[in-house]
Amino acid sequence: MTTAADFTFTDYKPYDFANRRHIGPSPSEMAAMLAVLGYESLDALIDDTVPPSIRQTEPLAWGPAMTEREALDTMRETANRNRKLVSLIGQGYYGTITPPVIQRNILENPAWYTAYTPYQPEISQGRLEALLNYQTMVCDLTGLDVANASLLDEATAAAEGMAMAERVAKSKATAFFVDENCHPQTIALLKTRAEPLGWTIVIGDPFADLDPAAVFGAIFQYPGTYGHVRDVSGLISNLHVQGAIAVVAADPLALALLKSPGDMGADIAIGCTQRFGVPVGYGGPHAAYMAVKDVYKRSMPGRLVGVSVDSRGNRAYRLSLQTREQHIRREKATSNICTAQVLLAVMASMYAVFHGPQGIKAIAQSVHQKTVRLAMGLEKLGYTVEPDVFFDTITVDVGRLQSVILKSAVAQEVNLRRIGTTKIGISLDERSRPVTLEAVWRAFGGDFQVADFEPGYRLPKSLLRTSEYLTHPIFHMNRAESEMTRYIRRLSDRDLALDRSMIPLGSCTMKLNATAEMLPITWPEFAEIHPFVPVDQAEGYRHMITDLGEKLCTITGYDAISMQPNSGAQGEYAGLLTIRAYHIANGDVHRDVCLIPTSAHGTNPASAQMAGMKVVVVKVSDNGDIDMADFRAKAGQYAANLSCCMITYPSTHGVFEENVREVCEIVHQNGGQVYMDGANMNAMVGLARPGDIGSDVSHLNLHKTFCIPHGGGGPGMGPIGVKAHLAPYLPGHPETDGGDGAVSAAPFGSASILPISWSYCLMMGGEGLTQATKVAILNANYIAARLKGAYEVLYKSARGRVAHECIIDTRPLVDSAGVTVDDVAKRLIDCGFHAPTMSWPVAGTLMIEPTESETKAELDRFCDAMLAIREEARAIEEGRMDRTNNPLKNAPHTVEDLVGEWDRPYSREQACFPPGAFRVDKYWSPVNRVDNVYGDRNLVCTCPPLEDYAEAAE
Ligand SMILES: *Cc1c(COP(=O)(O)O)cnc(C)c1O
């Protein structure tokens, strides 16, 4: 029976949860947490935590927050302002078909896209296998021995190739030769990277202008940007005679038909796997690759997946060698690559699994065949088609007709490439259809049908591929979609991502990546726009980039922003180059000293090194703050040559330092600029602005604070905000302003993931963003309070508060119980958690960052697990548990541990179901503890042999 009360309207608005989407704790949970901390209100906690001297005065005000539906409508309208034509522009970006099974089950699947970088191998076996497949695919296609997974884009990969060549070459020359057939954006990046390091770039025709004795290396594009397919073996041998290194930039699809770079003698191959199923997305993200000869593997930048064994001797994957290169080598690091393009590398590897070698070859052949057909039609019309032999790209000299034909093509809904003032470039791809060819012919004044031509190969016989590729069984599995779906599912099930539990990784801000924010990125009007289309076809993108940029300026207190850098580390590099250019413009060519505290993230000194700066390390005092006396002394000592300082705020120790304004003033007084690393913006948005505190430039990790998912180690976006005086020195790009200093292949970096950050800002509104910051601080302080007594929180403010993260000390357990930070991290896996950031910025500690997204229940589950681990250590301390044979040392436990003999001095129940672990939904680590040393000693970086694949390859 209903009562009258059922017919009265309530105040409850069903969709009024704009802020609750991102904010985990409910109002009552927040009240309970504040009570634990002893505060009446959230604002009282914030007032006690964020120093008044840095608080921003004006709230973030840009109108009310949008609902989910309003935001999606806005995204739809914005998408519709992009004009989706067929782009045959090529130049490194090609149409491709993402197999739907990969789009839905990987790109649109939080089990894949919310995962973290696989530093904890036991909970990352799925993505590590996919990445090993990627490396195997790249090695096979390039004919080289070892490949990494992955680099940011083809142009940065070329720059990394050059830098690596300089390191390993016997030649002592200081010049690098660049094939004029490289893509223009690749040439631009090579110039950017070479200039501060004092290397000369020589651009020319390698067959006419290359003097191998004058260079430490050379790069050739294969096929060239205008289509040439040329054998560079002779040039490579000449380089080798002079102790110089050969880099080949190769299109992996072309390599299905062409002799591999390895077979031509190349030392290094680089390129991009975009056309293996990853949409162009107005420039990115896509995975670039690098493959090298075995002798150079230890000098290769980026991440390398290898095969090792676990404590039972079973096969297990892990990141090998230079896993955390910058953190270990710091200013001596050779590359600053941190976030890479893991999700996209996974997609490309699955594309190869999906198609297999025959499928890839068939796609390559079909692309070539279409291109020959197109050329035949154009020749019939009387045009001269260059070059004689080509794969998928041709260049047509059309003289004064250039603009007319380009315009006529656009009228046929096709974009062609403008080359100089008289030529047109055309690149065909997997998506090109007969109607596409016919439209191009019409644009050139021809009325043909594809059946009018009988194409034959136009590839040089001597360069046809004879070696096999993708021979491993993984590329020969039964590709019924049921099997593909299950393979993808099996791999993701091995991993622990945000769709299962919180990932409390200090500094990495693993927050919610809301579904509504993710939806637009696969809409064709965002995904299928070539980065070099005419501006009027990308109005939606331009509008979004402008509006998001303005919002980020408001949030940070900067005046201008560059969206070009496609990772935080690239942002650092771009920001330092901006500072450098500013000094040079002021005549201060000599200013090259960069002050960096010892606590800085490893990418900071690595980026400074790449920008040609001299790193001077500044001490950190016992309480974790910058040592002001040392800072002042060093700034004074190097005043004449001071370029800048790099500081992180709140500090990497998770504290709002009171003296940050003073730090900025000291640097300015000594003629330097302030670079504030913005990775910790999640503690500041709406409360404090770097620009107000005195900083001149910062990068923002949109894949941390602004909700772009980590993708298992990328993609990311690292735009930089600057004060007005630095704005003229922001990176240019050959395809937009023709300016110098490009740091990414595409003018707006990985533009296609910007809808995520933009919709986050729109759905939160200024008020919601500020609330998120406050709750992030509340959650961190709550964890610190709950763990009190069990673990010491290493750094706190004078008032006893932490910022948005806290570092807990596990070092005392080493002496008292023989328990290492590793043991704690691995035991957390049994409890169903990804470990916090381990041993950074202080060895032997854990840095916990819960973010605002986690509910009190989830925080409590994590704290319960941490407290139980402390009790297990206590049992060891008190002699109730064995020092070597205990649940901490034997963690993680697998299903294998449950069957067969059990002779351990603790129960299976205790082993597998410690506090925190779910019973029904228990996460089972697929391997026991992985042996790191074994993996580095016995380096295997491609898929292991068939026997090991009993399950996967059936
Ligand atoms: C994550 C991080 C970086 C590097 O960002 P990437 O996007 O991984 O290159 C730099 N500094 C700090 C403090 C960070 O936490």
The ligand as a Tripos MOL2 file, in Angstrom:
@<TRIPOS>MOLECULE
LIG
   15    15     1     0     0
SMALL
NO_CHARGES

@<TRIPOS>ATOM
      1 C1         55.4950   11.6850  -12.7790 C.3       1 LIG1
      2 C2         56.4800   12.7230  -12.4400 C.ar      1 LIG1
      3 C3         57.3150   13.2910  -13.4370 C.ar      1 LIG1
      4 C4         57.4440   12.7450  -14.8410 C.3       1 LIG1
      5 O1         56.2820   12.6930  -15.5790 O.3       1 LIG1
      6 P1         56.1280   11.6860  -16.8050 P.3       1 LIG1
      7 O2         54.8390   12.0540  -17.3970 O.co2     1 LIG1
      8 O3         56.1560   10.3100  -16.2790 O.co2     1 LIG1
      9 O4         57.2590   11.9090  -17.7460 O.co2     1 LIG1
     10 C5         58.1340   14.3370  -13.0640 C.ar      1 LIG1
     11 N1         58.1560   14.7880  -11.7920 N.ar      1 LIG1
     12 C6         57.4060   14.2440  -10.8160 C.ar      1 LIG1
     13 C7         57.4880   14.7720   -9.4080 C.3       1 LIG1
     14 C8         56.5350   13.1860  -11.1050 C.ar      1 LIG1
     15 O5         55.8050   12.6360  -10.1430 O.3       1 LIG1
@<TRIPOS>BOND
     1     1     2 1
     2     2     3 ar
     3     2    14 ar
     4     3     4 1
     5     3    10 ar
     6     4     5 1
     7     5     6 1
     8     6     7 2
     9     6     8 1
    10     6     9 1
    11    10    11 ar
    12    11    12 ar
    13    12    13 1
    14    12    14 ar
    15    14    15 1
@<TRIPOS>SUBSTRUCTURE
     1 LIG1         1 GROUP 0 **** ****
